Amino acid sequence: MKKLCLLVLIALLTFPAMSQTKKGYIYLKNGSILKGKFKYSDDLEKVKVETDENVLVFNSSEVDSIVGAKAYFKKNHKTEASGSPFFVRTEIGVLVGNSENSQSAPLSFTSTVNYTIQSHFSAGVGVGVEFLKESYLPVFANFEYKFRDAYSTPYIFLKAGYQIPLEESQQIYTDVYPIWYDVYQPMPNYNPQQPMDTKGGFLINPGVGYQRMFSSGFGMSFAFGYQFHRLHYKGENDYGLDIDYNRLTIKLGFIF
């Protein structure tokens, strides 16, 4: 499973991001309105417009807005989105940490659907899968703040939610004590080694990232942060165990 995900990631990285020709109505700051196909240059400084009769090239600063298509355009020296306020950020990466409480770098895959509340701030919900000692389904709220309203910008984020177990415990935990256990006067029938049922637990993941949009509908991001989650295990006769995970998250993202 991990090898397959890594192969998919490598394949995605081998395809260059290409600007696309789209149709729409181009409103110029001089009052002219053009209808036709348009395409931004890779640096978003120029706009090529193909009408029924002519092929024209404008500076992005000459464009007031574009409607009828999802596109980025220059306005008042800012790059804004004229399409849907919704966007999807899909990320794949690892949770790096010591190996005392789990694998040294388990794989993490998450995807969020976000709504742009205002030009810098967005909120959404997300799900994913993380391969710890057992496989878990993280379900969380996602909050993001961009430092610039531009096609290339750093941002900060916060994910908070719950880890839902997808399978039973894969090992027997030792040195598990009930809350009433007295080390000097142990209770009868005490068993410090027994299988435990997975119950999941809460998670929180703040961090920072950098994103680059290549067109109105595709971009990439790189982010790292700190993730804490506490997983609860339950055994028989009130036996229980909490394991805390403190991890550095390193993720590559794709924006749609």
N, C-alpha and C positions, 0 to 999 in steps of 0.2 A: 504493500500500500504506500509506504513512504517512498520507495524507489519510483513508483508510478507518478506520484505527485511531483517529485523532483524533476522527472523527465518532462512533465507537462510544463513546469516552470521554465526549464531551459528552452523548450520549444517556443514558448511565448516571447522570451527575450530575444530570440533570433529574428523575429519579424520587426522591421523598422516601422515607426509610426509615420504614416503618410497623410498629408492634408488632402481633404476630399472636396470635390466640386459639388455645390448644392444650389438649389433654386430658392429664390426669395425676392422680396422687394427691398431695394437698397435706397435709403433716404440719405441724400447728401446735405451737408450744412448750407449749401448755396440755394437750397429749395428744390433741387431736381429730384425726381423719383425714377429709378431704373428698375425694370423687371427682367430677370434673366438668371443665368447661372453665375455663381461667384465662388472664389477660392482665395483664402488668405495665403500669403507666403509663409515659409517656415518660421520666420521671426515675427510674424503678425504685423509687420510694418507696412505692407502693401496689400491691396485688394484687387484681384483681377476679375472683371465683370464681362460676361459674354451675353450680349443682347441678340435679338434677331438679325441685326444689321452690323453691329460693331463689336470689337473687343477693346475694352478700356481698362486702364490701370490707374488706381487712385492711391494716395497715401491714406493710411488708416485714420489719420487725424481729420480727413475730409469727410468721413462717414459719420453721420449722426446716429443711425440705427439701421438694423436689418430685421425684418419681420417675415413671418411665413416659414421660418426654418430655425432650428436650433443653431445658433452661431455666436461666436465671440466677436466683439467689435470694440473699437476705441471710442471713448467718449470722455471729454474733459480729462484726458491723459490717464484714464483708467480703462481696464478691460473688464467688461461686464458680460453676463450671460443673458441672452434674450429668449432662451428656451424655457423648458420646464424647471421649476425650482427643486425637483427631485433628482438625486443622483445616487449611484450605487458604488460603494468602495469594497472591493474584494481583496483580501490580503492573505498571504501565505508566508510562514516564517517558523522560527524556533523559539522555545522558552529556555533560555540559557541559565544554568545554575548548578549548584553542587549536586552530587549523586547520592547524598545521604537519604533523601526522602523521595527520590524518583529518578528517572533517566536524566542524564546530564544535559540533553538538549532535545526534548520531545517536540514533535511537529505540531504546529498550530495553524488552522485554517478558519478564517472568519469572513463574513460578508454582512454589510450593513446597508439598509435603505434609509437615506437621509433627506430631510427637507430643509431648504435654505430659508431660515426665518428672516434674516437680513443679509446684506452682502458679505459680512464677515462671519456670521454665526449660523450654525446648522445643528439640528438634532435629529436623531433617528433611533431605530432598533436594529439589532443584529443577532445572528446565530452563527454557529460554527461547529468545529469538532477539534478536540485536543487529545493527543495520545499520551496520556500519563501512564501510570501502572495499569490503569483501566482507561477505556475510552470515555470521554465526557462530551456533552453537548452544552457549550456555553450559550446562555440566552441573556442579553444585556441591552441596556440603553446606551446610546452613543452620543457624545457632545463634541463638537469641533469648533475651533475659532481660528480663522485665517488672519494673518497679520497684514496681508495686502489683498486688495480686490484686483487680482491680476492672474494671468495664466500661469505664472510661476511664483510660488509663495511658500514660506514656512507656515506651520500651523501647530496648534496644541490640541490634545484630545483627552477625553475621559470616558472610559467604559466601566459600567457598574452593573452587576447582575448576579446570576446564579449558575453553577455548574450542575448539570443534570447527568447522572451516570447512565451510560448506554450498555453496560455489562456488569456482571458480578465481579467481586474481588478476585484478582489473579494470584494472590498469595495469602499465606497464613501469617498474621502479624503476631509477634511475640511481645512479652512484657506488657500485656494489656491488663489493666486493673479496673475493677469496678470502683465507683466513687466512694463506696463505704469500706474499701479494703484497708486493713491495718497491717503494715509491714511487720509489726512485732507480734501481732495476734491474728494471723490470717484466718479467714472464714473457712469452714469446711467446704469440700468439693470445689476448691479454687483451681481453675485451669488457666495458666498464663499464656497458653498457646491455643488459639481457636480461630476458625474461619470467621470473617466479618462481612456483613452486608454493606454495600456502598449506598450512601444516602446523599452524596453531593455536598455542596456548600457554596457560600457567596464568593464573589470575586470583585476586585477593583483594579483598574489598569489605566493610570495616567501616563502621558508621554508626549513626545514632540515628533514632528515629521516635516518633510518637504515634498511638495507636489508640483508636477509640471504637466500642463495640459498641452497636447499636441493638436487637438481639434476640439470642436464643441462637444463631441461625444466620446472622447477617449483621452485618458491621461494616465500617468503613473506616479507613484509615491513611494517614499522610503521613510520608515519610522522606527523609533525605538522608545522603550518605556520601561516602567516597573510594574510587574503584575504580582499581586498578592491574592491567594485564594486559600480558603480553609475547607478541607474535605472531611466529612464526618463518616465514620464507620460504626456500625452497631452490631453487637453480638447478643448472645443469650444472657438471661438473668441480669439485665441492666449493664452489661459490659459495653463500653464505648471507647472510641478513639478518634481524636482530632489530629489531622496532619496539616501543618501550615507550609505553604509553598511561597517562596520569595524568589522571583525570577526576573531576568532581563529579557524583554521581548524585542526581537529584531524581525521586521516584516517588510516585504515588498508588496506594494499594492497596485491594483488596476482600477481606474475610475471610469465609469460608464454613465 
